[in-house]
Amino acid sequence: MPSVDLDEQKALDVALGGLVLRELSEDDGVAHLTIEIGRSGLPCVTVTSGTRPLMLPSDELLEAACRLADAHERAGTGLTGAAYRFEKQPSGRWSMAGDFTYAG
């Protein structure tokens, strides 16, 4: 199965995560980022947090989602979506988990 270079994928994940986290309030303990890639190849981005059921994604976050979609298109992975979960740990640091869906 084709894949995006691991270093490139890591850089994309870190960029997406940083952009989501900078939008959160101190009271947030969890956030979700969902990126759905339509047939046009353009991503639809949804962000939610523990204190806000829907957040307007920043232009920078939309651009980062486009970079993710472009990287997977170039690699021919068939990516149709990505779902990231961010959770604040007791130490105050954030953990991130991602789940990717592919056509086929």
N, C-alpha and C positions, 0 to 999 in steps of 0.2 A: 504494500500500500504506500502511495506517495506521502511524503511528510514535509513540513516546513523544518528547516534547519533548527536544531534545538536552541542554539544561541539566539537566533532571530526570534523564535517563539518566546523565549524567556524575556527578551527585551520588550516585546509586545505586551506580555502579561504584566511586567513591572510598570510599564507606561500606563496601561489601562488601570491597574490597581492604584497607582499614585494619583491619577486624575479623579477616581471615585473617592478615595480617602480624603482628599483636600476639600471636598464638598460636604463632608459630614460634620455634624456638631459634636461637642464633647459628650453629649448625652446619648449618642448613637453607640450601640454595641454590636450591631449587625447591619450589613448592607448586601444588596444583590444587584448584579449587573447582568442583563440579558441582552444578547446580540443575536438577532435573527437575520439571516441573509436570504433575501428573496431571489427570484429568478433573474432579476435585473442585475444582481451582484451587489446591490446597495444594502447596507446594513440598517436595520431598525433597532434602535437602542432604547432600553428601558432601565431605569435606575430606581431602586427603592431603598429605604433605610428603616431602622427601628422606630424612628420618630416621624418619618415622612413616607406615606404610602406611594408617592410618586414624585420624582425629582426631574426637573428639566435638565437633560444632559448638556454640558458645556460644548462649545464649538470644538475645543481641544479633544474632548472625549469622543465626539463624533468623528473627528479626523483620525484618532487612534483606532477606532472601530473600523474605519475604512482601510487603514493600513493592515489590520488583521485580515480583513476580507481579501485584500489584494495579495497578501503573502500566500494565503491558502489557494487563491485562484491561480497564481503563478506556479505553485507546486502541484496543482491538480488534485488536491485532497478531497474535493467535493464537500467542503465544510458548509453546513446549513445553519449552524447556530453554536453559540457558546454561552454558558451560564457560569458566572463567577459568584462565589459567596465569600464575603469578608466578615470575620468575626474577631472582636476585640477580646484579647486574652486578659486574665487577671493582672498580668504584668503591665498592661497598657499597650502592648504590642499587638499588631494585627496579623491574623493568619488568613491565607487565601487558598481557596480550592476552586478548580475549574472543571467543567464537564462540557465536552464537545460532541456535537452530533454531525453526522455525515450522511450524504445522499447514498441510497443504495441499500 
